[in-house]
Amino acid sequence: MRPRRAVAGFDSATAMLRRLASFDAAVRTGRIVRGDPTGAGNPNLAGDAKAADPDRAEYADQGPASADRDPGDPGPGTRVLAAAATAANRIPRGAKERLYSASGWAEAVPRRRVAEIDSDDLAEWVAGHYRGGRSDVAFVGSADGALVHLAAALGAPWLPQTLLIPVRRHGVPPEDGSKDLDRMRSTGEALVRRNPDWRLHHMHDPVQDRLMIAHMCYFRVKWLRLPEAYRAFLRATLPRGGTLVVSDCALRTPTTAVGERYVFQHGGFGGATQDELRHGGPRVRAHLRAQGSDYRRFVAPEPDGEHPEAEWGFAPELMGDLAELARREGWRLVRLRHDEPGSLSPAVADLYRDHYRRRGVPPNRLLVETFMLVEPYWALRTGAVPYWAVFNTEPAQRALATYLDRSPGFEEIRLGLFSHGVDSVGLAGSVDWAGVLERATKVGTFLGTDPGRYPRDFAVLFRFRRDLARVRGRRPLPDPLSWEEVAEALAGKPGVDVIPEHA
């Protein structure tokens, strides 16, 4: 099975990979130029490209050319999702939710074909998003929106450890993780047998993924050994003396052992507590009543252990291969440890603010992104300080408020809210997020977001980048930072550790 058909286009890791890789490709092919005073691109380009209006400068979402199809292309399933989301905003709520769920199902893998999925093919597909070329720094490991902005500032690529493989199935209530495991266990075992370098994290989140898991299950896979395609890419990218940085999200969560390399995780990192996921409570009962469910609490197998969180956590088994490769190639190996997704966000925002200030760019714009709404090019191009919130939850909103409490005032704050279609447990409402915008001294506005339709504003996935590209006032793209500058800036930040593994 072709990797682009197996991997979810609607997942955090895939979205972040595509945005960073398309930015990297645009720089390496000269479509955009770091340090270009107009930002219009390569001055040697002719015709329409040369005459383009700098304030409308955009870069194509493309990976490297291939014989069959560009791996940076979102794929047919995502195009279906895009069309469905635009239409969904104009129809009644119930029909909107069903359409959103069905369009996600279009991306999922038929169950009978799961055993065809090959980890080496997926690794080649990931590395193939980049055009190639040398860089002094490269990242491997956990997905994180702030990390994507960090990589963009360094001119560095990032290879994810974790991917999401969505698999079609029916007849399982979103509230019942035990039934999901019973129904899909044999399929997961077949995937693990085929791919000995993966651990399968079978994830069932009845809170945030309710609409999607009505018709599919989430198989998140983590590489425990470094695939050959990653090795080859890193060798071609990093020179001797370069720095290999491991994105190490330390978040762990309760799991149930299914097999030697197969665990089940009930719930995800979000607004519901572990106690609510396991035992229910007033907020869970109110949520299920609002959904018209007959359940009064979620059902799941009893956890018997703990593992790195399925979507965000780093599996440390990969460190052995990374250390061996770094020693052989003469690279510095550094572990960038962060407590949980979002821990890097204040530190990276401060890094950008200081970087802008040193370049004479007023650091008075804040761009708040959520989940897969991540735009490294447009943050740099508009001179915006990026702050990534892992999701639209109350804890994420409070973390942003805490950052603003200690940061000098921003004249402009723009905020994009990802919509997942459910008034889920612990979700911060649009009124709560609007309170953040009121802290801007001049302009506070939602970006690509209709607060009246949130959290069912599915078209935000496609309006966010469009509206960000319309923000006035372009800045030249800065030259890349050095890892030494970044390491110094991150040292001592709360929830973040920069740990040299060896010289």
Salt bridges, closest charged atoms under 4 A:
ASP11 OD1 - ARG220 NH1 2.89
ASP24 OD2 - ARG28 NE 3.06
ASP61 OD2 - ARG19 NH1 3.09
ASP68 OD2 - ARG2 NH1 3.80
ASP73 OD1 - ARG69 NH2 2.79
ASP73 OD1 - ARG79 NH1 2.83
GLU97 OE2 - ARG93 NE 3.18
GLU97 OE2 - ARG456 NE 2.93
GLU116 OE1 - ARG113 NH2 2.96
ASP118 OD1 - ARG194 NH2 3.50
GLU175 OE2 - ARG210 NH2 3.01
ASP180 OD1 - ARG169 NE 2.95
ASP180 OD2 - HIS202 NE2 3.09
ASP180 OD2 - HIS204 ND1 2.92
GLU189 OE2 - ARG185 NE 3.19
GLU228 OE2 - ARG235 NH1 3.72
ASP248 OD2 - ARG335 NH1 3.02
GLU276 OE1 - ARG283 NH2 2.80
GLU302 OE2 - ARG278 NH2 2.23
GLU306 OE1 - ARG252 NE 3.24
GLU311 OE1 - ARG220 NH2 3.45
GLU317 OE2 - ARG199 NH1 2.83
ASP321 OD2 - ARG225 NE 2.69
ASP321 OD2 - ARG231 NH2 3.55
GLU324 OE2 - ARG328 NH2 2.75
GLU329 OE2 - ARG235 NE 3.22
ASP339 OD1 - ARG337 NH1 2.66
ASP350 OD2 - ARG406 NH2 3.03
ASP350 OD2 - LYS493 NZ 3.49
ASP354 OD1 - ARG357 NH1 2.92
GLU369 OE1 - HIS149 NE2 2.63
GLU375 OE2 - ARG19 NE 3.36
GLU375 OE2 - ARG465 NE 2.86
GLU394 OE1 - ARG283 NH1 3.45
ASP405 OD1 - ARG439 NH2 2.42
GLU411 OE1 - LYS442 NZ 3.65
GLU412 OE1 - ARG365 NE 2.72
GLU412 OE1 - ARG414 NH1 2.60
ASP423 OD2 - ARG456 NH2 2.70
ASP450 OD2 - ARG453 NH1 2.94
ASP457 OD1 - ARG463 NH2 2.66
ASP467 OD1 - ARG466 NE 2.89
ASP467 OD1 - ARG470 NH1 3.85
GLU484 OE2 - ARG332 NH2 2.80
ASP497 OD2 - ARG337 NH1 3.87
GLU501 OE2 - ARG335 NE 2.91
